[in-house]
Amino acid sequence: MAIASGITPRRDLDFGFSTDMPRHWAQGDAFKSRLLDAFSLQVPIGERLAMRSVQAFASGITDATLADAVRAFMAQEGQHSLQHRQFNDGLAAQGVAVHRLARWGQRQADGVFGLLPRHWCLALMAGVEHLNAVFGRALLRNSLDFSGEDSRALALHVWHGAEEWEHRAVCFEVLRTQTRTRRLTRVAMYAVAALLFPSQLTLTQIYLLRVDGLSWWGIAGLFKRHWRWLWGRDGFFRQQMRAQRAYLRGDFHPSQQADDATFRRWEQAMAEHGDPLRALSELHTV
């Protein structure tokens, strides 16, 4: 299975972030806003780990197409880390312990990467990249659910999600071609990723809601009110499950999952304007 082409590094983006970012920017909804804020707090460490895992095997790549894809992947991941750090500075201004959380996460990551073999680390991050890509595609498809008067934060997450979808096959392809990792190891590491990704997201979201001053009962009420939106028939998380389960197949490859119209519309807008805020606006124009 050949790697998908068309990975485009997008630099010099300006989201207009400042320390006066609205606290609940997603339709004034604390739950939805803090869900994506929680994701943003995990991005800088996660992207560094993805780059570290791929870089460990980059010197052995002889296929020119894959080598180019890896370079584009590195450029995109570096931009994600940079832009989310700038956004997270706004969260720090709201009283979020951004730097303390970053130090704690880095210690945990260093411990895991110091313990596991390199190809296991790559398998773990290939699983994380798949989850990120599926999450990003769901965000593209459901971006109107998060839209509000201030579009800066949503434009950041939609841009990031689109690029995760765009380079969805790179980490997996490096794992497939540069290691002898068996399916059992790949699936086991994916199971770890599939456990860590939602649990860390939820725990961080709860912490952010506590920073907002909500009681434990208030937070429980928010989760109850949003349960159908998350897990209902077309729920935000439920609609991701089929694509997530596909990773378990023995013949799986990320490039088997085709681009959809929403992604292509966003990609075309970015190619024309190079402005993620304008691309988001055009995504919402029917």
Kinemage of the C-alpha trace (Angstrom):
@kinemage 1
@onewidth
@group {chain A} dominant
@subgroup {mainchain}
@vectorlist {calphas} color= white
{ca met a 1} P 0.000 0.000 0.000
{ca ala a 2} L 1.614 3.259 -1.145
{ca ile a 3} L 1.565 6.271 1.114
{ca ala a 4} L -0.925 9.002 0.286
{ca ser a 5} L 0.625 12.093 -1.286
{ca gly a 6} L -0.315 15.736 -1.052
{ca ile a 7} L 0.953 16.695 2.420
{ca thr a 8} L 1.311 20.471 2.425
{ca pro a 9} L 3.285 22.301 5.144
{ca arg a 10} L 1.506 25.589 5.893
{ca arg a 11} L 3.663 28.191 7.606
{ca asp a 12} L 3.370 31.821 8.688
{ca leu a 13} L -0.242 31.378 9.802
{ca asp a 14} L -1.815 34.079 11.928
{ca phe a 15} L -4.740 33.150 14.144
{ca gly a 16} L -4.650 36.448 16.020
{ca phe a 17} L -4.289 34.833 19.432
{ca ser a 18} L -4.094 37.073 22.495
{ca thr a 19} L -4.473 36.773 26.241
{ca asp a 20} L -8.055 38.066 26.011
{ca met a 21} L -9.390 34.926 24.315
{ca pro a 22} L -12.973 34.215 25.410
{ca arg a 23} L -13.196 31.483 28.017
{ca his a 24} L -16.138 29.613 26.454
{ca trp a 25} L -15.608 30.340 22.790
{ca ala a 26} L -17.667 27.417 21.380
{ca gln a 27} L -21.197 28.821 21.301
{ca gly a 28} L -20.738 29.936 24.902
{ca asp a 29} L -20.774 26.235 25.804
{ca ala a 30} L -18.330 25.403 28.609
{ca phe a 31} L -18.346 21.684 27.857
{ca lys a 32} L -17.518 21.960 24.148
{ca ser a 33} L -14.996 24.760 24.656
{ca arg a 34} L -13.116 22.912 27.366
{ca leu a 35} L -13.159 19.668 25.373
{ca leu a 36} L -11.052 21.224 22.621
{ca asp a 37} L -9.027 23.296 25.095
{ca ala a 38} L -8.104 20.004 26.784
{ca phe a 39} L -7.003 18.650 23.421
{ca ser a 40} L -4.891 21.753 22.806
{ca leu a 41} L -3.043 21.311 26.093
{ca gln a 42} L -1.926 17.834 24.983
{ca val a 43} L -0.752 18.875 21.533
{ca pro a 44} L 2.780 20.268 22.116
{ca ile a 45} L 3.995 17.153 23.924
{ca gly a 46} L 2.165 14.776 21.608
{ca glu a 47} L 3.594 16.374 18.494
{ca arg a 48} L 7.126 16.267 19.864
{ca leu a 49} L 6.714 12.571 20.621
{ca ala a 50} L 5.390 11.858 17.138
{ca met a 51} L 8.349 13.644 15.556
{ca arg a 52} L 10.779 11.916 17.920
{ca ser a 53} L 9.360 8.482 17.070
{ca val a 54} L 9.522 8.994 13.310
{ca gln a 55} L 12.928 10.674 13.409
{ca ala a 56} L 14.401 7.607 15.102
{ca phe a 57} L 13.880 5.664 11.860
{ca ala a 58} L 14.154 8.449 9.264
{ca ser a 59} L 17.795 7.784 8.391
{ca gly a 60} L 16.943 4.329 7.063
{ca ile a 61} L 14.280 5.529 4.617
{ca thr a 62} L 15.377 5.061 1.000
{ca asp a 63} L 12.044 5.601 -0.741
{ca ala a 64} L 11.995 9.186 -2.015
{ca thr a 65} L 8.206 9.568 -1.729
{ca leu a 66} L 8.192 8.458 1.897
{ca ala a 67} L 11.221 10.629 2.701
{ca asp a 68} L 9.412 13.682 1.281
{ca ala a 69} L 6.286 12.768 3.235
{ca val a 70} L 8.299 12.498 6.449
{ca arg a 71} L 9.801 15.954 5.906
{ca ala a 72} L 6.333 17.426 5.305
{ca phe a 73} L 5.015 15.557 8.348
{ca met a 74} L 7.769 17.042 10.528
{ca ala a 75} L 7.020 20.539 9.244
{ca gln a 76} L 3.288 20.196 9.935
{ca glu a 77} L 3.796 18.731 13.404
{ca gly a 78} L 6.237 21.502 14.296
{ca gln a 79} L 3.678 24.131 13.276
{ca his a 80} L 0.975 22.415 15.330
{ca ser a 81} L 3.142 22.536 18.428
{ca leu a 82} L 4.016 26.195 17.839
{ca gln a 83} L 0.468 27.413 17.232
{ca his a 84} L -1.037 25.461 20.120
{ca arg a 85} L 1.608 26.800 22.515
{ca gln a 86} L 0.528 30.303 21.538
{ca phe a 87} L -3.118 29.410 22.081
{ca asn a 88} L -2.289 27.750 25.400
{ca asp a 89} L -0.704 30.997 26.596
{ca gly a 90} L -4.238 32.393 26.524
{ca leu a 91} L -5.401 29.521 28.713
{ca ala a 92} L -2.619 30.340 31.169
{ca ala a 93} L -4.008 33.876 31.415
{ca gln a 94} L -7.305 32.311 32.557
{ca gly a 95} L -5.586 30.604 35.484
{ca val a 96} L -4.847 27.259 33.834
{ca ala a 97} L -1.595 25.673 35.056
{ca val a 98} L -0.321 25.254 31.495
{ca his a 99} L 3.383 25.017 32.294
{ca arg a 100} L 2.918 22.692 35.251
{ca leu a 101} L 0.770 20.376 33.138
{ca ala a 102} L 3.383 20.478 30.370
{ca arg a 103} L 6.190 19.540 32.767
{ca trp a 104} L 4.153 16.687 34.236
{ca gly a 105} L 3.253 15.377 30.784
{ca gln a 106} L 6.839 15.585 29.589
{ca arg a 107} L 8.070 13.591 32.579
{ca gln a 108} L 5.493 10.882 31.884
{ca ala a 109} L 6.387 10.797 28.193
{ca asp a 110} L 10.119 10.629 28.886
{ca gly a 111} L 9.494 7.733 31.243
{ca val a 112} L 7.518 5.795 28.636
{ca phe a 113} L 10.003 6.483 25.846
{ca gly a 114} L 12.904 5.573 28.109
{ca leu a 115} L 11.313 2.230 28.946
{ca leu a 116} L 9.882 0.971 25.640
{ca pro a 117} L 11.859 -0.203 22.593
{ca arg a 118} L 11.983 2.329 19.758
{ca his a 119} L 9.668 0.363 17.471
{ca trp a 120} L 7.101 0.047 20.267
{ca cys a 121} L 7.201 3.813 20.730
{ca leu a 122} L 6.653 4.259 17.001
{ca ala a 123} L 3.759 1.775 17.117
{ca leu a 124} L 2.235 3.717 20.014
{ca met a 125} L 2.495 7.002 18.152
{ca ala a 126} L 1.129 5.445 14.937
{ca gly a 127} L -1.942 4.558 16.986
{ca val a 128} L -2.142 8.074 18.426
{ca glu a 129} L -1.815 9.554 14.945
{ca his a 130} L -4.721 7.416 13.745
{ca leu a 131} L -6.874 8.596 16.653
{ca asn a 132} L -5.862 12.196 15.979
{ca ala a 133} L -6.728 11.877 12.291
{ca val a 134} L -10.149 10.383 12.993
{ca phe a 135} L -10.781 13.036 15.663
{ca gly a 136} L -9.711 15.751 13.219
{ca arg a 137} L -12.016 14.498 10.478
{ca ala a 138} L -14.929 14.418 12.929
{ca leu a 139} L -14.143 17.994 13.915
{ca leu a 140} L -14.147 19.083 10.280
{ca arg a 141} L -17.511 17.439 9.744
{ca asn a 142} L -18.987 18.889 12.948
{ca ser a 143} L -17.271 22.260 13.140
{ca leu a 144} L -20.608 24.091 13.185
{ca asp a 145} L -21.266 22.479 16.575
{ca phe a 146} L -18.371 24.524 17.949
{ca ser a 147} L -18.856 27.779 16.058
{ca gly a 148} L -19.265 31.056 17.918
{ca glu a 149} L -18.733 34.767 17.554
{ca asp a 150} L -14.956 34.372 18.028
{ca ser a 151} L -13.667 31.886 15.447
{ca arg a 152} L -9.942 31.941 16.274
{ca ala a 153} L -9.858 28.853 18.501
{ca leu a 154} L -12.080 26.829 16.194
{ca ala a 155} L -9.994 27.795 13.150
{ca leu a 156} L -6.907 26.503 14.978
{ca his a 157} L -8.480 23.150 15.771
{ca val a 158} L -10.005 22.693 12.317
{ca trp a 159} L -6.651 23.492 10.660
{ca his a 160} L -4.892 21.060 12.962
{ca gly a 161} L -7.514 18.366 12.427
{ca ala a 162} L -7.333 18.730 8.662
{ca glu a 163} L -3.558 18.372 8.641
{ca glu a 164} L -3.717 15.350 10.941
{ca trp a 165} L -6.047 13.785 8.403
{ca glu a 166} L -3.758 14.863 5.573
{ca his a 167} L -0.654 13.149 6.998
{ca arg a 168} L -2.555 10.238 8.567
{ca ala a 169} L -0.470 7.560 6.811
{ca val a 170} L 3.075 8.777 7.502
{ca cys a 171} L 3.742 7.392 10.959
{ca phe a 172} L 2.057 4.108 10.061
{ca glu a 173} L 4.059 3.778 6.838
{ca val a 174} L 7.356 4.359 8.640
{ca leu a 175} L 6.332 1.660 11.124
{ca arg a 176} L 5.397 -0.706 8.282
{ca thr a 177} L 8.487 -0.213 6.148
{ca gln a 178} L 11.257 0.525 8.654
{ca thr a 179} L 10.493 -2.008 11.408
{ca arg a 180} L 9.472 -5.630 11.707
{ca thr a 181} L 6.682 -4.850 14.106
{ca arg a 182} L 4.104 -7.607 14.195
{ca arg a 183} L 0.389 -7.062 14.097
{ca leu a 184} L 0.041 -8.088 17.759
{ca thr a 185} L 2.431 -5.340 18.867
{ca arg a 186} L 0.776 -2.779 16.605
{ca val a 187} L -2.680 -3.615 17.957
{ca ala a 188} L -1.467 -3.756 21.574
{ca met a 189} L 0.117 -0.316 21.314
{ca tyr a 190} L -3.026 0.988 19.651
{ca ala a 191} L -5.064 -0.346 22.569
{ca val a 192} L -2.818 1.644 24.923
{ca ala a 193} L -3.268 4.760 22.780
{ca ala a 194} L -7.037 4.234 22.589
{ca leu a 195} L -7.161 4.062 26.386
{ca leu a 196} L -4.886 7.021 27.069
{ca phe a 197} L -6.299 9.411 24.465
{ca pro a 198} L -9.893 9.710 25.791
{ca ser a 199} L -8.961 9.327 29.453
{ca gln a 200} L -6.384 12.131 29.360
{ca leu a 201} L -8.758 14.280 27.322
{ca thr a 202} L -11.590 13.801 29.814
{ca leu a 203} L -9.449 14.304 32.920
{ca thr a 204} L -7.970 17.500 31.485
{ca gln a 205} L -11.427 18.732 30.498
{ca ile a 206} L -12.668 18.135 34.053
{ca tyr a 207} L -9.678 20.051 35.424
{ca leu a 208} L -10.460 22.995 33.130
{ca leu a 209} L -14.100 23.016 34.241
{ca arg a 210} L -12.895 23.085 37.836
{ca val a 211} L -10.715 26.085 36.960
{ca asp a 212} L -13.916 27.698 35.682
{ca gly a 213} L -15.350 27.317 39.171
{ca leu a 214} L -17.807 24.488 38.493
{ca ser a 215} L -18.585 22.080 41.304
{ca trp a 216} L -18.269 18.328 40.894
{ca trp a 217} L -22.072 18.131 40.691
{ca gly a 218} L -22.076 20.885 38.082
{ca ile a 219} L -19.525 19.020 35.986
{ca ala a 220} L -21.515 15.790 36.267
{ca gly a 221} L -24.571 17.687 35.061
{ca leu a 222} L -22.661 19.001 32.038
{ca phe a 223} L -21.573 15.502 31.050
{ca lys a 224} L -25.124 14.257 31.453
{ca arg a 225} L -26.554 17.033 29.258
{ca his a 226} L -23.957 16.427 26.550
{ca trp a 227} L -24.130 12.639 26.614
{ca arg a 228} L -26.394 12.388 23.552
{ca trp a 229} L -24.265 14.897 21.647
{ca leu a 230} L -21.210 12.740 22.379
{ca trp a 231} L -22.589 9.209 22.174
{ca gly a 232} L -26.013 9.439 20.523
{ca arg a 233} L -26.756 7.937 17.139
{ca asp a 234} L -24.706 10.567 15.300
{ca gly a 235} L -22.722 11.652 18.358
{ca phe a 236} L -19.359 13.341 18.032
{ca phe a 237} L -17.455 10.433 19.569
{ca arg a 238} L -19.719 7.648 18.364
{ca gln a 239} L -19.292 8.554 14.705
{ca gln a 240} L -15.527 8.058 15.102
{ca met a 241} L -15.752 4.479 16.347
{ca arg a 242} L -16.016 2.697 12.999
{ca ala a 243} L -12.861 4.342 11.658
{ca gln a 244} L -11.088 3.703 14.954
{ca arg a 245} L -11.934 -0.009 14.867
{ca ala a 246} L -10.614 -0.309 11.307
{ca tyr a 247} L -7.096 -0.014 12.717
{ca leu a 248} L -7.451 -3.508 14.196
{ca arg a 249} L -7.705 -5.219 10.809
{ca gly a 250} L -4.679 -7.130 9.609
{ca asp a 251} L -4.817 -5.458 6.191
{ca phe a 252} L -5.402 -1.936 7.519
{ca his a 253} L -3.609 1.066 6.052
{ca pro a 254} L -4.625 4.695 6.759
{ca ser a 255} L -4.636 5.577 3.065
{ca gln a 256} L -7.583 3.195 2.612
{ca gln a 257} L -9.751 5.875 4.242
{ca ala a 258} L -10.666 8.356 1.531
{ca asp a 259} L -10.924 12.134 1.821
{ca asp a 260} L -14.464 13.449 2.075
{ca ala a 261} L -16.099 16.562 0.637
{ca thr a 262} L -15.656 18.573 3.827
{ca phe a 263} L -11.910 18.048 3.891
{ca arg a 264} L -11.568 18.808 0.174
{ca arg a 265} L -13.541 22.035 0.584
{ca trp a 266} L -11.292 23.169 3.442
{ca glu a 267} L -8.151 22.140 1.547
{ca gln a 268} L -9.210 24.115 -1.526
{ca ala a 269} L -9.966 27.217 0.547
{ca met a 270} L -6.540 27.024 2.195
{ca ala a 271} L -4.857 26.607 -1.182
{ca glu a 272} L -6.644 29.693 -2.501
{ca his a 273} L -6.307 32.007 0.502
{ca gly a 274} L -3.738 30.547 2.917
{ca asp a 275} L -5.882 31.877 5.768
{ca pro a 276} L -7.304 29.312 8.233
{ca leu a 277} L -9.951 31.730 9.501
{ca arg a 278} L -11.214 32.375 5.983
{ca ala a 279} L -11.059 28.644 5.209
{ca leu a 280} L -13.250 28.001 8.256
{ca ser a 281} L -15.695 30.656 7.112
{ca glu a 282} L -15.932 29.102 3.652
{ca leu a 283} L -16.371 25.673 5.227
{ca his a 284} L -19.530 27.013 6.878
{ca thr a 285} L -20.816 28.643 3.692
{ca val a 286} L -23.279 26.377 1.936
